[in-house]
Amino acid sequence: MRLIILGPPGAGKGTQAERLAAHRGIPHVSTGDIFRSNIKNETPLGLQVKDILASGGYVTDEITNQIVADRLAEPDAAQGFLLDGYPRTLAQVDALDAYLAGQGLSLDAVIELTVDEDEIVQRILKRAETSGRADDTEDVIRERQDIYQRETAPLAQRYADRGLLRQVDGLGSVDEVETRIGAVLDTVGNEQSA
């Protein structure tokens, strides 16, 4: 399957994406992980995006589109993938559409995890305590939420208009949310084979 997982930062996308990708046998393509790895290794890309991420902003579409296209061109993504953290803007949706069309491919579904904003802030602050992620301050978290609402939430409407969006309640245990996502994707698979 070719999938996207959406939701505001802290909604549990990364955790669910890892489980979903492993279960479906497809690569989990996380732009956040790619960026953090480059920052840690102090690559030219890492140095370029470090200040942007520390202030709560997003990396430019041009850089992000190229990173994703390069990743999706790798052999392990030929039979499917799960995009996590991409696309974030309508311009990135257009770039992804163009890339997939050029490969003769299309998306199967877009999963959107829905979670209350105050719950998200508490989740991320707790994660910051345990993982030592210095970029997770309350001000930065709330700025990311605002950016998400302004720039990324409209993607959900775009994908809903195409009949691809499947909203899933992101509150509850990791296993409960995983079960909900699996049930939704089983219906997608059944619709496509009918």
FENWO-V25488 format. One record per residue. N is the residue number from 1. D_CENTER is the distance of its C-alpha to the mean C-alpha in Angstrom with 2 decimals. Layout:
[[N,D_CENTER] [N,D_CENTER]]
//
This chain:
[[1,15.34] [2,12.82] [3,9.75] [4,6.43] [5,4.88] [6,5.13] [7,7.18] [8,8.85] [9,8.83] [10,10.79] [11,10.13] [12,9.80] [13,6.29] [14,7.37] [15,10.74] [16,10.19] [17,8.07] [18,11.03] [19,13.51] [20,12.41] [21,12.32] [22,15.63] [23,17.14] [24,16.47] [25,17.43] [26,14.59] [27,12.77] [28,9.44] [29,8.18] [30,6.42] [31,7.53] [32,8.36] [33,10.45] [34,12.00] [35,12.99] [36,14.37] [37,16.27] [38,17.78] [39,18.79] [40,20.36] [41,22.22] [42,23.22] [43,22.55] [44,23.20] [45,19.49] [46,19.14] [47,22.13] [48,20.93] [49,17.66] [50,19.06] [51,20.77] [52,18.00] [53,15.59] [54,18.66] [55,19.44] [56,16.11] [57,15.47] [58,12.94] [59,13.95] [60,15.68] [61,14.39] [62,17.07] [63,16.07] [64,12.35] [65,13.42] [66,15.98] [67,13.96] [68,11.62] [69,14.86] [70,16.65] [71,14.27] [72,14.31] [73,18.07] [74,18.57] [75,20.59] [76,18.36] [77,15.85] [78,18.88] [79,18.77] [80,15.10] [81,11.58] [82,8.21] [83,5.42] [84,2.34] [85,2.74] [86,5.01] [87,7.13] [88,7.91] [89,11.56] [90,13.99] [91,15.35] [92,12.21] [93,12.33] [94,15.95] [95,15.45] [96,13.21] [97,15.86] [98,18.57] [99,17.32] [100,17.00] [101,20.33] [102,21.92] [103,21.18] [104,22.40] [105,19.13] [106,17.06] [107,14.07] [108,15.12] [109,12.88] [110,9.92] [111,9.44] [112,9.28] [113,10.11] [114,13.01] [115,14.58] [116,17.49] [117,17.00] [118,19.88] [119,18.56] [120,15.30] [121,17.61] [122,19.71] [123,16.98] [124,15.79] [125,19.46] [126,20.30] [127,17.61] [128,19.02] [129,22.46] [130,21.77] [131,19.58] [132,21.38] [133,18.48] [134,20.67] [135,18.06] [136,17.50] [137,20.50] [138,20.84] [139,21.37] [140,18.26] [141,16.20] [142,17.88] [143,17.47] [144,13.67] [145,14.00] [146,16.42] [147,14.40] [148,11.49] [149,14.34] [150,16.05] [151,13.60] [152,10.39] [153,12.10] [154,14.32] [155,11.71] [156,12.12] [157,15.80] [158,15.64] [159,14.04] [160,16.46] [161,19.26] [162,18.57] [163,18.66] [164,15.22] [165,13.63] [166,14.11] [167,13.89] [168,14.12] [169,15.75] [170,13.76] [171,17.11] [172,19.26] [173,19.36] [174,16.64] [175,18.89] [176,19.36] [177,15.74] [178,15.41] [179,18.59] [180,17.45] [181,14.41] [182,16.90] [183,19.44] [184,17.32] [185,16.41] [186,20.10] [187,21.13] [188,18.98] [189,20.74] [190,24.03] [191,23.69] [192,23.12] [193,26.09] [194,28.36]]
//
